[in-house]
Amino acid sequence: MTEDRGTNEAELIVTDSRTTQVGEFDVRRALPTRGRRTVGPWCFIDHMGPATFSPDKSFDIAPHPHLGLQTVTWLFDGEILHRDSLGSEQLIRPGQMNLMTSGEGIAHSEENPGVTSGALHGVQLWVALPSATRHGPSAFEHHESLPKFDMPNAEATVLVGTVGNAVSRARHDSEAVGVELKLKRGQHVVPLDRTFEYAMVVTSGDVGLDDTHVTPGHLAYLGRGRDEVRLTTSEDAVAMLLGGVPFDETIMMWWNFVARTQDEISAAYESWAKGDERFGRVASTLARIEVGPPPWFRSNR
């Protein structure tokens, strides 16, 4: 896939998300998309819900592996129980963040926390790890509270990175920022770093940006070179603003793996298929997810 890296100038390109299924739920996948693999180091944006679950429709995502990335889980409504092969077991609620670093390999599950009905709405984001740390150890962080920066008529929470005087304690291995914007009716100005490229995903409501209306199901790419972005809302809205220094490494993504070569992905697939110790074990009652080989894989390796 040829990627449009944009220019050093501010721009606005709006692309459609595609609908895919995670477990028994449909999600809107805003990134990667045709022509764009990353925004800064962010390489994956799934907007899940809003949806309701029941005994007949479960959110449970059984144990599965990750390689070469960080997962960032952020909820607007509902709860999810995280378990991983490090032994972590952590309930996440709205306003809290789970951040898992895979390094050379980790497995985790995301499960219904024992309730039989309710709502679920949130995002899961992936960050591609740079070569300097992608072969390092796995890790997990839970942040019960995160810093906010002042905006008139809005609430802005910094998940990752720095905005103004608000500095998140969450680990980030590349220069990056992730912000939740809860916008009331009116006009809003968000400060930006002109060396970063940015994108915005609206998760509820309608946000005006450069005379364009952005709604759920789209990604608005803002380019680089902006000192600020001006937003307009006629009703309450929520958006995720993501950015960072353009990622200067070419990545290859397949299933839950972010790597640089087919051989790296093939080796990770073999480890998962064989059930060796690379990805460890998750203390879950759910049977782990199995998957067929990547299309280039040869069984006589």
Backbone hydrogen bonds in HBPLUS format (Angstrom, degrees):
<---DONOR---> <-ACCEPTOR-->    atom                        ^
c    i                          cat <-CA-CA->   ^        H-A-AA   ^      H-
h    n   atom  resd res      DA  || num        DHA   H-A  angle D-A-AA Bond
n    s   type  num  typ     dist DA aas  dist angle  dist       angle   num
A0004-ASP N   A0035-GLY O   2.57 MM  31  5.35 161.4  1.60 149.6 150.6     1
A0011-GLU N   A0222-LEU O   3.08 MM 211  5.17 175.2  2.09 122.9 124.2     2
A0013-ILE N   A0221-TYR O   2.96 MM 208  5.05 153.8  2.03 139.9 148.2     3
A0221-TYR N   A0013-ILE O   2.77 MM 208  5.05 173.7  1.78 152.6 150.4     4
A0015-THR N   A0219-LEU O   2.92 MM 204  5.32 160.3  1.95 151.1 155.9     5
A0219-LEU N   A0015-THR O   2.86 MM 204  5.32 155.5  1.92 150.6 158.2     6
A0017-SER N   A0217-GLY O   2.80 MM 200  5.05 166.8  1.82 134.5 131.1     7
A0018-ARG N   A0029-ARG O   3.02 MM  11  5.21 160.2  2.06 133.2 134.4     8
A0029-ARG N   A0018-ARG O   2.77 MM  11  5.21 177.8  1.77 156.5 156.0     9
A0020-THR N   A0027-VAL O   3.01 MM   7  5.53 160.2  2.05 152.9 159.3    10
A0027-VAL N   A0020-THR O   2.80 MM   7  5.53 163.1  1.82 162.4 165.7    11
A0022-VAL N   A0025-PHE O   2.83 MM   3  5.44 163.8  1.86 168.8 169.3    12
A0025-PHE N   A0022-VAL O   3.08 MM   3  5.44 165.5  2.10 130.6 131.8    13
A0028-ARG N   A0047-HIS O   2.88 MM  19  5.03 170.9  1.89 145.1 146.1    14
A0047-HIS N   A0028-ARG O   2.83 MM  19  5.03 167.5  1.84 146.9 151.2    15
A0030-ALA N   A0045-ILE O   2.91 MM  15  5.38 143.8  2.04 153.2 162.3    16
A0045-ILE N   A0031-LEU O   2.91 MM  14  4.97 153.7  1.98 133.8 131.7    17
A0033-THR N   A0036-ARG O   2.97 MM   3  5.37 174.0  1.98 162.7 163.4    18
A0036-ARG N   A0033-THR O   2.94 MM   3  5.37 167.6  1.96 132.5 135.3    19
A0039-VAL N   A0042-TRP O   2.90 MM   3  5.19 150.0  1.99 145.2 154.7    20
A0042-TRP N   A0039-VAL O   3.02 MM   3  5.19 141.2  2.18 135.1 130.2    21
A0128-ALA N   A0041-PRO O   2.84 MM  87  5.36 166.8  1.85 158.8 154.6    22
A0043-CYS N   A0126-TRP O   2.96 MM  83  5.63 159.6  2.00 136.1 142.8    23
A0126-TRP N   A0044-PHE O   2.98 MM  82  4.84 154.0  2.05 132.6 134.9    24
A0046-ASP N   A0124-GLN O   2.95 MM  78  5.25 163.3  1.98 156.5 161.5    25
A0124-GLN N   A0046-ASP O   2.98 MM  78  5.25 153.7  2.05 143.2 151.6    26
A0048-MET N   A0122-GLY O   2.87 MM  74  5.40 152.1  1.94 150.8 158.6    27
A0122-GLY N   A0048-MET O   2.96 MM  74  5.40 161.8  1.99 153.5 156.8    28
A0051-ALA N   A0120-LEU O   2.96 MM  69  5.36 147.7  2.06 144.3 154.7    29
A0120-LEU N   A0051-ALA O   2.79 MM  69  5.36 145.5  1.91 156.2 157.6    30
A0053-PHE N   A0118-GLY O   2.96 MM  65  5.68 153.1  2.03 148.4 156.4    31
A0054-SER N   A0057-LYS O   3.04 MM   3  4.97 152.4  2.12 125.6 133.9    32
A0057-LYS N   A0054-SER O   2.96 MM   3  4.97 152.2  2.04 105.2 114.1    33
A0061-ILE N   A0110-GLU O   2.70 MM  49  5.05 163.1  1.73 155.7 160.9    34
A0110-GLU N   A0061-ILE O   3.02 MM  49  5.05 158.9  2.06 141.1 147.9    35
A0289-ILE N   A0063-PRO O   2.87 MM 226  6.02 169.8  1.88 169.0 168.0    36
A0064-HIS N   A0108-HIS O   3.04 MM  44  5.76 144.7  2.17 142.0 148.3    37
A0108-HIS N   A0064-HIS O   3.03 MM  44  5.76 152.1  2.11 154.1 157.7    38
A0066-HIS N   A0106-ILE O   2.76 MM  40  5.48 140.0  1.92 164.0 168.6    39
A0106-ILE N   A0066-HIS O   3.20 MM  40  5.48 149.2  2.30 145.7 151.0    40
A0258-VAL N   A0067-LEU O   2.88 MM 191  5.83 158.9  1.92 141.8 149.0    41
A0068-GLY N   A0103-GLY O   3.10 MM  35  5.31 173.8  2.10 160.5 159.1    42
A0129-LEU N   A0068-GLY O   3.14 MM  61  5.58 172.4  2.15 132.5 132.8    43
A0102-SER N   A0069-LEU O   2.88 MM  33  5.64 174.2  1.88 172.1 174.1    44
A0070-GLN N   A0127-VAL O   2.88 MM  57  5.01 144.8  2.00 139.0 149.9    45
A0127-VAL N   A0070-GLN O   2.89 MM  57  5.01 151.2  1.97 140.9 148.6    46
A0071-THR N   A0100-MET O   2.82 MM  29  5.18 151.3  1.90 145.2 154.0    47
A0100-MET N   A0071-THR O   2.97 MM  29  5.18 155.5  2.03 143.5 151.2    48
A0072-VAL N   A0125-LEU O   2.74 MM  53  4.96 158.0  1.79 151.5 154.7    49
A0125-LEU N   A0072-VAL O   2.85 MM  53  4.96 164.8  1.88 146.8 152.1    50
A0073-THR N   A0098-ASN O   2.96 MM  25  5.23 165.3  1.98 152.2 157.0    51
A0098-ASN N   A0073-THR O   3.32 MM  25  5.23 160.3  2.36 140.8 146.2    52
A0074-TRP N   A0123-VAL O   3.05 MM  49  5.45 169.3  2.06 164.9 165.9    53
A0123-VAL N   A0074-TRP O   2.81 MM  49  5.45 162.4  1.84 163.6 169.6    54
A0076-PHE N   A0121-HIS O   2.73 MM  45  5.38 167.1  1.75 142.1 146.6    55
A0077-ASP N   A0121-HIS O   3.09 MM  44  4.96 154.5  2.16 144.1 140.0    56
A0121-HIS N   A0077-ASP O   3.03 MM  44  4.96 152.7  2.11 140.5 132.5    57
A0080-ILE N   A0092-ILE O   3.23 MM  12  5.46 153.0  2.31 142.5 150.4    58
A0092-ILE N   A0080-ILE O   2.87 MM  12  5.46 163.3  1.90 160.3 165.9    59
A0081-LEU N   A0111-GLU O   2.88 MM  30  4.98 172.0  1.89 149.3 151.3    60
A0111-GLU N   A0081-LEU O   2.85 MM  30  4.98 170.2  1.86 143.2 146.2    61
A0082-HIS N   A0090-GLN O   2.82 MM   8  5.08 175.9  1.82 142.7 143.3    62
A0090-GLN N   A0082-HIS O   2.84 MM   8  5.08 155.1  1.90 142.8 151.3    63
A0083-ARG N   A0109-SER O   3.17 MM  26  5.31 161.4  2.21 143.2 144.6    64
A0109-SER N   A0083-ARG O   2.78 MM  26  5.31 152.5  1.86 150.2 156.5    65
A0084-ASP N   A0088-SER O   3.13 MM   4  5.39 146.4  2.25 142.7 144.5    66
A0087-GLY N   A0084-ASP O   3.04 MM   3  5.65 162.0  2.08 115.8 121.3    67
A0085-SER N   A0107-ALA O   2.89 MM  22  5.43 142.7  2.03 158.8 156.9    68
A0096-GLN N   A0093-ARG O   3.05 MM   3  5.65 144.9  2.18 145.7 145.9    69
A0097-MET N   A0143-HIS O   2.97 MM  46  5.14 158.0  2.02 140.1 147.4    70
A0143-HIS N   A0097-MET O   2.84 MM  46  5.14 166.0  1.86 155.0 159.7    71
A0099-LEU N   A0141-GLU O   2.90 MM  42  5.14 168.4  1.92 153.9 154.2    72
A0141-GLU N   A0099-LEU O   2.81 MM  42  5.14 151.9  1.89 151.5 160.4    73
A0101-THR N   A0139-ALA O   2.81 MM  38  4.99 163.0  1.84 140.7 146.5    74
A0139-ALA N   A0101-THR O   2.94 MM  38  4.99 154.0  2.01 139.7 142.6    75
A0105-GLY N   A0102-SER O   3.05 MM   3  5.17 149.7  2.14 134.9 130.1    76
A0104-GLU N   A0136-GLY O   3.29 MM  32  6.27 141.9  2.45 175.3 168.0    77
A0133-THR N   A0130-PRO O   3.05 MM   3  5.83 153.7  2.13 121.2 127.1    78
A0134-ARG N   A0130-PRO O   2.90 MM   4  5.78 139.1  2.07 156.7 168.2    79
A0136-GLY N   A0133-THR O   2.95 MM   3  5.22 161.7  1.99 119.1 121.1    80
A0158-VAL N   A0147-PRO O   2.86 MM  11  5.66 166.7  1.87 162.0 166.6    81
A0149-PHE N   A0156-ALA O   3.10 MM   7  5.75 147.4  2.21 143.5 153.3    82
A0154-ALA N   A0151-MET O   3.30 MM   3  5.39 139.9  2.47 136.6 126.9    83
A0184-LYS N   A0153-ASN O   3.15 MM  31  5.64 158.3  2.20 156.9 156.9    84
A0155-GLU N   A0182-LYS O   2.88 MM  27  5.05 157.1  1.93 143.2 151.0    85
A0182-LYS N   A0155-GLU O   2.82 MM  27  5.05 172.9  1.83 157.7 159.4    86
A0157-THR N   A0180-GLU O   2.94 MM  23  5.17 157.2  2.00 147.5 154.3    87
A0180-GLU N   A0157-THR O   2.91 MM  23  5.17 158.2  1.96 149.8 155.1    88
A0159-LEU N   A0178-GLY O   2.80 MM  19  5.31 141.1  1.95 145.4 156.4    89
A0160-VAL N   A0178-GLY O   3.31 MM  18  4.90 161.2  2.35 128.9 132.7    90
A0178-GLY N   A0160-VAL O   2.94 MM  18  4.90 150.3  2.03 135.4 132.6    91
A0168-SER N   A0161-GLY O   2.96 MM   7  5.50 173.8  1.96 169.9 167.8    92
A0163-VAL N   A0166-ALA O   2.97 MM   3  5.35 160.1  2.01 153.4 159.4    93
A0166-ALA N   A0163-VAL O   2.93 MM   3  5.35 153.9  2.00 141.4 139.9    94
A0245-VAL N   A0175-GLU O   3.11 MM  70  5.79 149.0  2.21 141.6 148.8    95
A0177-VAL N   A0243-GLY O   2.95 MM  66  5.27 154.0  2.02 137.1 134.3    96
A0243-GLY N   A0177-VAL O   2.95 MM  66  5.27 155.0  2.02 155.8 153.7    97
A0179-VAL N   A0241-LEU O   2.88 MM  62  5.13 154.7  1.94 148.6 156.5    98
A0241-LEU N   A0179-VAL O   2.85 MM  62  5.13 164.6  1.88 153.9 158.7    99
A0181-LEU N   A0239-ALA O   2.79 MM  58  5.17 167.3  1.81 166.1 167.5   100
A0239-ALA N   A0181-LEU O   2.95 MM  58  5.17 152.6  2.03 141.3 150.2   101
A0183-LEU N   A0237-ALA O   2.77 MM  54  5.17 158.8  1.82 159.6 164.5   102
A0237-ALA N   A0183-LEU O   2.93 MM  54  5.17 154.2  2.00 147.5 153.1   103
A0186-GLY N   A0233-THR O   2.78 MM  47  5.30 160.5  1.82 142.0 147.5   104
A0233-THR N   A0186-GLY O   2.84 MM  47  5.30 163.2  1.87 158.0 163.7   105
A0188-HIS N   A0231-LEU O   2.80 MM  43  5.05 156.5  1.85 153.3 154.8   106
A0231-LEU N   A0188-HIS O   2.79 MM  43  5.05 163.9  1.82 149.3 155.0   107
A0190-VAL N   A0229-VAL O   2.92 MM  39  5.32 167.9  1.94 155.1 158.3   108
A0229-VAL N   A0190-VAL O   2.92 MM  39  5.32 145.7  2.04 143.0 154.1   109
A0192-LEU N   A0227-ASP O   2.81 MM  35  4.84 173.3  1.81 122.5 120.6   110
A0196-PHE N   A0193-ASP O   2.92 MM   3  5.54 164.5  1.95 123.6 128.8   111
A0225-GLY N   A0194-ARG O   3.03 MM  31  4.16 147.5  2.14 128.0 130.2   112
A0197-GLU N   A0244-GLY O   2.94 MM  47  5.65 163.7  1.96 147.7 143.7   113
A0244-GLY N   A0197-GLU O   3.01 MM  47  5.65 145.2  2.14 150.3 161.1   114
A0198-TYR N   A0223-GLY O   3.19 MM  25  5.84 140.9  2.35 138.4 145.5   115
A0222-LEU N   A0198-TYR O   2.82 MM  24  5.25 166.4  1.84 140.5 144.5   116
A0199-ALA N   A0242-LEU O   2.81 MM  43  5.43 148.2  1.91 159.2 167.2   117
A0242-LEU N   A0199-ALA O   2.91 MM  43  5.43 171.4  1.91 166.9 169.4   118
A0200-MET N   A0220-ALA O   2.84 MM  20  5.14 149.3  1.93 137.1 147.3   119
A0220-ALA N   A0200-MET O   2.93 MM  20  5.14 175.9  1.93 155.8 157.2   120
A0201-VAL N   A0240-MET O   2.94 MM  39  5.23 158.4  1.98 148.8 155.8   121
A0240-MET N   A0201-VAL O   2.80 MM  39  5.23 164.1  1.82 151.6 155.4   122
A0203-THR N   A0238-VAL O   2.85 MM  35  5.59 154.6  1.91 139.1 147.6   123
A0204-SER N   A0238-VAL O   3.33 MM  34  5.20 149.4  2.43 142.7 137.3   124
A0238-VAL N   A0204-SER O   2.94 MM  34  5.20 156.9  2.00 138.1 141.1   125
A0207-VAL N   A0214-VAL O   2.99 MM   7  5.20 172.9  2.00 150.1 152.1   126
A0214-VAL N   A0207-VAL O   2.80 MM   7  5.20 166.3  1.82 145.9 150.6   127
A0208-GLY N   A0232-THR O   2.68 MM  24  4.68 175.6  1.68 156.1 154.9   128
A0232-THR N   A0208-GLY O   3.00 MM  24  4.68 147.2  2.11 128.3 134.8   129
A0209-LEU N   A0212-THR O   2.70 MM   3  5.10 159.2  1.74 149.5 157.0   130
A0212-THR N   A0209-LEU O   2.83 MM   3  5.10 149.3  1.93 111.0 121.4   131
A0252-MET N   A0259-ALA O   2.79 MM   7  5.15 158.1  1.84 134.3 135.9   132
A0259-ALA N   A0252-MET O   2.82 MM   7  5.15 176.9  1.82 157.8 158.6   133
A0254-TRP N   A0257-PHE O   3.13 MM   3  5.43 156.7  2.19 145.1 152.1   134
A0257-PHE N   A0254-TRP O   2.89 MM   3  5.43 162.3  1.92 138.2 143.6   135
A0265-ILE N   A0261-THR O   3.38 MM   4  6.74 158.5  2.43 143.7 148.8   136
A0266-SER N   A0262-GLN O   2.80 MM   4  6.03 162.4  1.83 157.0 162.6   137
A0267-ALA N   A0263-ASP O   2.96 MM   4  6.11 160.7  2.00 149.1 153.5   138
A0268-ALA N   A0264-GLU O   3.09 MM   4  6.33 154.6  2.16 142.7 149.5   139
A0269-TYR N   A0265-ILE O   2.85 MM   4  6.09 161.6  1.88 155.1 160.3   140
A0270-GLU N   A0266-SER O   2.93 MM   4  6.18 161.7  1.96 150.6 155.2   141
A0271-SER N   A0267-ALA O   3.07 MM   4  6.31 155.7  2.13 144.3 150.5   142
A0272-TRP N   A0268-ALA O   3.04 MM   4  6.35 161.0  2.08 152.2 156.7   143
A0273-ALA N   A0269-TYR O   2.83 MM   4  6.05 167.3  1.84 159.2 163.1   144
A0274-LYS N   A0270-GLU O   2.88 MM   4  5.96 154.8  1.95 148.6 154.9   145
A0275-GLY N   A0271-SER O   2.97 MM   4  5.94 127.2  2.26 135.5 148.9   146
A0276-ASP N   A0271-SER O   3.20 MM   5  5.51 150.5  2.29 149.4 154.3   147
A0275-GLY N   A0272-TRP O   3.17 MM   3  5.03 133.5  2.40  92.4 105.4   148
A0280-GLY N   A0277-GLU O   3.26 MM   3  4.96 138.8  2.44  93.4 105.1   149
A0284-SER N   A0282-VAL O   2.81 MM   2  5.55 132.3  2.04 109.4  94.2   150
A0297-PHE N   A0294-PRO O   2.99 MM   3  5.40 163.4  2.02 120.1 125.5   151
